[in-house]
Amino acid sequence: MPSQDARRHAADEQHGKTYRIVRRYFQGHEPKVIATGLCEDDALLHCLNPETSSSTALDAENIEHTKEYGPWFDGYEEER
């Protein structure tokens, strides 16, 4: 029997659903689309990574991004 994740991925493909990653800022900056065409599982995996939020990122590049743009996080949404 397929796992719940496999069933959801198959349903996304069957219905043509794709998702995009959007970086959102808490103030002063417009959201930025950073990835498109993902299945929901891949989008969720991206967002679960600690490097996808200024509050948990440790990578030097992300720390510099936070210094320049302020607090941010990556979220996902269905593409239309």
Stockholm file with secondary structure:
# STOCKHOLM 1.0

chainA/1-80         MPSQDARRHAADEQHGKTYRIVRRYFQGHEPKVIATGLCEDDALLHCLNPETSSSTALDAENIEHTKEYGPWFDGYEEER
#=GR chainA/1-80 SS CCCHHHHHHHHHHHHTCCEEEEEEESSSSCCEEEEEEECHHHHHHHHHSGGGBTTTCCSHHHHHHHHHHCSEEEEEEECC
#=GC SS_cons        CCCHHHHHHHHHHHHTCCEEEEEEESSSSCCEEEEEEECHHHHHHHHHSGGGBTTTCCSHHHHHHHHHHCSEEEEEEECC
//
